[in-house]
Amino acid sequence: MVTGRIHSVESFGAVDGPGLRYVIFTQGCLLRCQYCHNADTWKIGNGKEMTVQEIMDDVLSYLPFFEASGGGITVSGGEPLLQMDFLIELFKECKKHGIHTTIDSSGGPFNRRPNFMEKLDELLQYTDLILLDLKHIDSEKHKFITGMTNEHILDFAQYLSEKNIPVWIRHVLVPTLSDFDEDLLRLADFIKTLNNVEKIEVLPYHKLGVYKWESLGLEYKLKDVEPPSQERVENAKRILNAALAHA
């Protein structure tokens, strides 16, 4: 029986894909983003072990809300792609009931090894949308922010484009880290090379997860960084959305 390691569940999510959504936060992540607001999801192997059937029993009770709002299920994290066997079985069950399926991923686990690609291709058969969080376009800056370079993540974005899987690009705007026009312009240029992007979301940095870092005994290095101004948020939206206009 396939099980997943689950951190938490949100029954009525409204910001993780279209409509009202049942959001599952999986446990485990390879990135260590300096501004992560879910640092308690990092450790692999933690969380509650749940079967697909346990989750579906709960999900189906919300089916009328999904149908009325054009919503569905979103698997976030942590990093969902660390648990592809679980995702495949979960999304198969969702499709039996006509439920829209979304993955919220940073692309961290992506690689071209045959075993990974075989599972990914199967998963994509049952996936309606991917929310792809592109942290930074510059590889070295990406490594500084997340602990990992981004070549494989950009490769993942290009692969999804080749497979024509619908994608919403997400970019967290962090003053001092990712809020520079030259980087935003480079990111927009990259997005222009993709043919599957339906929407671009600029997510303003916030400090709502700082207490989790403190409770875990971790140093939060951005404690002196304030959220971006509305002007800078609109600036980022303008630059990045120009990529969609170009398409």
Buried (B, 14 or more C-beta within 10 A) or exposed (E): EEBBBBBBBBEEBEEBBBBBBBBBBBBBBBBEBBBBBBBBBBBBEBBEEBBBEBBBEEBBEBBEBBBEBEBBBBBBBBBBBBBBEBBBBBBBBBBEEEBBBBBBBBBBBBEEEEEBEEBBEBBBEBBBBBBBBBBBBBBEBBEEBBEBBBEBBBBBBBBBBEEEBBBBBBBBBBBEBBBBEEBBBBBBEBBBEBEBBEBBBBBBBBBEBBEBBEEEEBEBEBEEBEBBEEEBBEBBBEBBBBBBEEE
